[in-house]
Amino acid sequence: MQQPDQRDELRRSHIIDAQRIFLFDLMTVNPDRTPKKVNMLSDNKHIYAIDHELAFSSIPFMFPRRSKSWKMNAGDVNMVKNGIILTII
């Protein structure tokens, strides 16, 4: 019987944290978590999201107003496609 790869074990143990971080980034419109800028830490038990400087980027006084901020536009789709979390969940 083949032993599971340690990376697979790590991936399974962190899946819920990764899903929560992914949902947080979607809800806060945070495009700042990418393979080049992961912005996460781990203690081998949990994954912790850090650095939310671009979260809530649809806030009107900071950025141009979006008439339907709940709808995904091309930038939002790019954020999801280029994000680090989607590759592991």
N, CA, C and O of each residue as an XYZ file, in Angstrom:
356
protein
N       0.839     -1.185      0.000
C       0.000      0.000      0.000
C       0.879      1.242      0.000
O       1.831      1.343      0.773
N       0.551      2.173     -0.866
C       1.326      3.401     -0.991
C       0.876      4.424      0.053
O      -0.319      4.625      0.268
N       1.852      5.064      0.697
C       1.550      6.107      1.682
C       1.135      7.385      0.967
O       1.688      7.719     -0.081
N       0.164      8.102      1.528
C      -0.231      9.371      0.894
C       0.916     10.373      0.947
O       1.668     10.422      1.920
N       1.035     11.148     -0.082
C       2.028     12.207     -0.148
C       1.723     13.223      0.947
O       0.558     13.541      1.185
N       2.755     13.736      1.616
C       2.559     14.702      2.695
C       1.824     15.941      2.190
O       1.031     16.528      2.927
N       2.075     16.349      0.943
C       1.382     17.514      0.400
C      -0.112     17.253      0.288
O      -0.914     18.165      0.490
N      -0.503     16.006     -0.035
C      -1.922     15.671     -0.108
C      -2.567     15.754      1.264
O      -3.687     16.246      1.396
N      -1.865     15.273      2.291
C      -2.381     15.352      3.650
C      -2.554     16.810      4.067
O      -3.576     17.185      4.641
N      -1.561     17.612      3.776
C      -1.636     19.032      4.103
C      -2.807     19.668      3.381
O      -3.558     20.451      3.963
N      -2.959     19.331      2.125
C      -4.055     19.899      1.335
C      -5.400     19.512      1.935
O      -6.282     20.362      2.055
N      -5.575     18.276      2.308
C      -6.859     17.852      2.888
C      -7.113     18.527      4.228
O      -8.250     18.894      4.525
N      -6.096     18.694      5.026
C      -6.295     19.279      6.354
C      -6.569     20.779      6.306
O      -7.099     21.337      7.267
N      -6.222     21.430      5.218
C      -6.404     22.871      5.101
C      -7.563     23.266      4.190
O      -7.796     24.458      3.986
N      -8.273     22.327      3.655
C      -9.286     22.628      2.647
C     -10.383     23.566      3.165
O     -10.812     24.465      2.443
N     -10.832     23.369      4.384
C     -11.893     24.217      4.935
C     -11.394     25.643      5.131
O     -12.099     26.599      4.807
N     -10.183     25.790      5.660
C      -9.624     27.137      5.817
C      -9.488     27.818      4.460
O      -9.810     28.998      4.323
N      -9.017     27.087      3.467
C      -8.840     27.655      2.131
C     -10.182     28.090      1.548
O     -10.278     29.152      0.933
N     -11.204     27.285      1.736
C     -12.532     27.646      1.237
C     -13.060     28.896      1.923
O     -13.672     29.748      1.279
N     -12.830     29.011      3.213
C     -13.284     30.194      3.949
C     -12.546     31.452      3.498
O     -13.151     32.515      3.357
N     -11.247     31.330      3.272
C     -10.469     32.474      2.801
C     -10.920     32.878      1.407
O     -11.050     34.066      1.111
N     -11.158     31.894      0.555
C     -11.639     32.163     -0.797
C     -12.972     32.912     -0.745
O     -13.159     33.900     -1.455
N     -13.894     32.442      0.093
C     -15.188     33.104      0.233
C     -15.017     34.513      0.794
O     -15.675     35.446      0.334
N     -14.148     34.670      1.774
C     -13.866     36.002      2.329
C     -13.383     36.943      1.234
O     -13.850     38.078      1.133
N     -12.438     36.467      0.408
C     -11.908     37.308     -0.667
C     -12.991     37.673     -1.676
O     -13.020     38.795     -2.181
N     -13.873     36.736     -1.966
C     -14.981     37.056     -2.878
C     -15.924     38.083     -2.272
O     -16.330     39.035     -2.939
N     -16.267     37.889     -1.017
C     -17.227     38.780     -0.362
C     -16.662     40.183     -0.152
O     -17.407     41.163     -0.178
N     -15.359     40.283      0.055
C     -14.748     41.591      0.303
C     -14.094     42.168     -0.946
O     -13.438     43.207     -0.885
N     -14.272     41.496     -2.070
C     -13.691     41.909     -3.348
C     -12.193     42.167     -3.160
O     -11.698     43.250     -3.471
N     -11.486     41.164     -2.652
C     -10.056     41.274     -2.360
C      -9.240     40.575     -3.447
O      -9.137     39.348     -3.437
N      -8.656     41.329     -4.386
C      -7.880     40.720     -5.470
C      -6.418     40.489     -5.109
O      -5.618     40.131     -5.973
N      -6.067     40.686     -3.860
C      -4.666     40.753     -3.439
C      -4.069     39.418     -2.983
O      -2.994     39.417     -2.383
N      -4.719     38.297     -3.241
C      -4.168     37.001     -2.837
C      -3.922     36.191     -4.116
O      -4.836     35.563     -4.651
N      -2.691     36.218     -4.590
C      -2.327     35.583     -5.856
C      -1.129     34.660     -5.632
O      -0.534     34.680     -4.555
N      -0.766     33.850     -6.633
C       0.423     33.001     -6.478
C       1.697     33.803     -6.199
O       2.604     33.313     -5.527
N       1.766     35.023     -6.709
C       2.951     35.856     -6.467
C       2.906     36.545     -5.106
O       3.948     36.913     -4.562
N       1.718     36.718     -4.558
C       1.539     37.393     -3.270
C       0.477     36.618     -2.494
O      -0.690     37.009     -2.459
N       0.891     35.527     -1.880
C      -0.038     34.576     -1.258
C      -0.797     35.183     -0.086
O      -1.998     34.953      0.050
N      -0.124     35.948      0.759
C      -0.768     36.607      1.901
C      -1.483     35.631      2.831
O      -2.588     35.902      3.300
N      -0.851     34.510      3.088
C      -1.378     33.528      4.035
C      -0.221     32.954      4.841
O       0.909     32.859      4.364
N      -0.533     32.575      6.074
C       0.422     31.904      6.938
C      -0.199     30.597      7.412
O      -1.420     30.442      7.400
N       0.639     29.666      7.826
C       0.125     28.396      8.336
C       0.963     27.939      9.520
O       2.173     28.159      9.571
N       0.290     27.297     10.474
C       0.993     26.691     11.602
C       0.911     25.165     11.501
O       1.056     24.460     12.500
N       0.680     24.670     10.301
C       0.501     23.246      9.990
C      -0.806     22.676     10.519
O      -1.079     21.489     10.338
N      -1.608     23.494     11.164
C      -2.945     23.073     11.591
C      -4.011     23.884     10.859
O      -5.060     23.357     10.489
N      -3.732     25.168     10.656
C      -4.684     26.068     10.016
C      -3.950     26.998      9.058
O      -2.737     27.186      9.148
N      -4.718     27.574      8.142
C      -4.218     28.613      7.258
C      -4.829     29.928      7.744
O      -6.023     30.000      8.032
N      -4.001     30.952      7.829
C      -4.461     32.261      8.279
C      -4.279     33.277      7.153
O      -3.196     33.391      6.579
N      -5.331     34.003      6.847
C      -5.272     35.050      5.839
C      -4.699     36.313      6.472
O      -5.099     36.704      7.569
N      -3.769     36.941      5.780
C      -3.189     38.199      6.251
C      -3.219     39.195      5.101
O      -3.452     38.817      3.953
N      -2.985     40.456      5.404
C      -2.831     41.509      4.410
C      -4.089     41.691      3.568
O      -4.208     41.124      2.482
N      -5.009     42.472      4.070
C      -6.276     42.720      3.378
C      -6.348     44.151      2.839
O      -7.424     44.747      2.796
N      -5.211     44.692      2.433
C      -5.169     46.106      2.041
C      -6.075     46.460      0.869
O      -6.507     47.607      0.757
N      -6.375     45.503     -0.006
C      -7.237     45.798     -1.150
C      -8.663     45.279     -0.972
O      -9.470     45.347     -1.900
N      -8.971     44.765      0.211
C     -10.339     44.297      0.472
C     -11.301     45.479      0.382
O     -10.920     46.626      0.617
N     -12.530     45.187      0.044
C     -13.582     46.197     -0.106
C     -13.210     47.230     -1.165
O     -13.486     48.419     -1.004
N     -12.590     46.778     -2.237
C     -12.144     47.715     -3.275
C     -13.292     48.327     -4.060
O     -13.064     49.163     -4.934
N     -14.512     47.930     -3.765
C     -15.646     48.552     -4.457
C     -16.264     49.679     -3.640
O     -17.308     50.209     -4.020
N     -15.647     50.052     -2.534
C     -16.168     51.147     -1.714
C     -16.083     52.439     -2.530
O     -15.004     52.810     -2.991
N     -17.201     53.116     -2.707
C     -17.268     54.275     -3.611
C     -16.281     55.401     -3.308
O     -15.741     56.003     -4.236
N     -16.035     55.697     -2.039
C     -15.160     56.840     -1.756
C     -13.692     56.539     -2.012
O     -12.871     57.455     -2.064
N     -13.354     55.265     -2.172
C     -11.965     54.900     -2.448
C     -11.741     54.569     -3.924
O     -10.660     54.797     -4.467
N     -12.763     54.037     -4.553
C     -12.647     53.565     -5.925
C     -13.906     53.978     -6.690
O     -14.921     54.311     -6.078
N     -13.844     53.958     -8.011
C     -15.037     54.319     -8.789
C     -16.232     53.442     -8.437
O     -16.087     52.246     -8.185
N     -17.387     54.038     -8.425
C     -18.626     53.338     -8.073
C     -18.990     52.327     -9.157
O     -18.880     52.605    -10.351
N     -19.422     51.154     -8.717
C     -19.936     50.130     -9.620
C     -21.433     50.079     -9.399
O     -21.888     49.912     -8.267
N     -22.193     50.220    -10.453
C     -23.641     50.290    -10.305
C     -24.230     48.999     -9.755
O     -25.214     49.036     -9.017
N     -23.654     47.882    -10.098
C     -24.146     46.588     -9.603
C     -22.970     45.824     -9.005
O     -22.477     44.868     -9.601
N     -22.524     46.248     -7.825
C     -21.314     45.684     -7.232
C     -21.448     44.208     -6.888
O     -20.439     43.539     -6.667
N     -22.670     43.684     -6.836
C     -22.867     42.272     -6.544
C     -22.637     41.392     -7.768
O     -22.509     40.175     -7.637
N     -22.581     41.991     -8.955
C     -22.347     41.219    -10.173
C     -20.853     41.179    -10.468
O     -20.149     42.178    -10.324
N     -20.382     40.004    -10.886
C     -18.972     39.867    -11.224
C     -18.708     40.499    -12.591
O     -19.401     40.221    -13.570
N     -17.694     41.350    -12.628
C     -17.278     41.912    -13.905
C     -15.982     41.214    -14.341
O     -15.531     40.280    -13.677
N     -15.393     41.652    -15.430
C     -14.188     40.999    -15.952
C     -13.050     41.021    -14.928
O     -12.296     40.054    -14.818
N     -12.928     42.107    -14.187
C     -11.888     42.192    -13.154
C     -12.100     41.181    -12.041
O     -11.144     40.581    -11.549
N     -13.353     40.991    -11.644
C     -13.666     40.006    -10.603
C     -13.345     38.595    -11.078
O     -12.784     37.793    -10.331
N     -13.701     38.297    -12.323
C     -13.421     36.975    -12.886
C     -11.918     36.739    -12.927
O     -11.448     35.645    -12.614
N     -11.163     37.766    -13.315
C      -9.702     37.653    -13.315
C      -9.170     37.406    -11.913
O      -8.256     36.602    -11.731
N      -9.736     38.096    -10.907
C      -9.309     37.907     -9.530
C      -9.468     36.450     -9.125
O      -8.577     35.879     -8.495
N     -10.591     35.849     -9.480
C     -10.845     34.453     -9.129
C      -9.887     33.529     -9.880
O      -9.304     32.623     -9.285
N      -9.724     33.753    -11.173
C      -8.858     32.896    -11.984
C      -7.401     32.985    -11.561
O      -6.692     31.978    -11.577
N      -6.944     34.170    -11.185
C      -5.537     34.374    -10.833
C      -5.245     34.164     -9.364
O      -4.084     34.218     -8.959
N      -6.252     33.929     -8.561
C      -6.058     33.760     -7.136
C      -5.375     32.447     -6.800
O      -5.485     31.470     -7.541
N      -4.685     32.431     -5.703
C      -3.952     31.245     -5.256
C      -4.884     30.181     -4.691
O      -4.614     28.991     -4.851
N      -5.962     30.573     -4.042
C      -6.815     29.621     -3.341
C      -7.543     28.679     -4.307
O      -7.668     27.489     -4.021
N      -8.014     29.182     -5.419
C      -8.782     28.351     -6.334
C      -7.983     27.149     -6.811
O      -8.562     26.117     -7.150
N      -6.673     27.269     -6.841
C      -5.849     26.147     -7.289
C      -5.796     25.010     -6.279
O      -5.416     23.893     -6.632
N      -6.171     25.272     -5.025
C      -6.074     24.199     -4.018
C      -7.403     23.730     -3.463
O      -7.437     22.774     -2.687
N      -8.516     24.383     -3.842
C      -9.791     23.919     -3.299
C     -10.576     23.117     -4.319
O     -11.676     22.650     -4.025
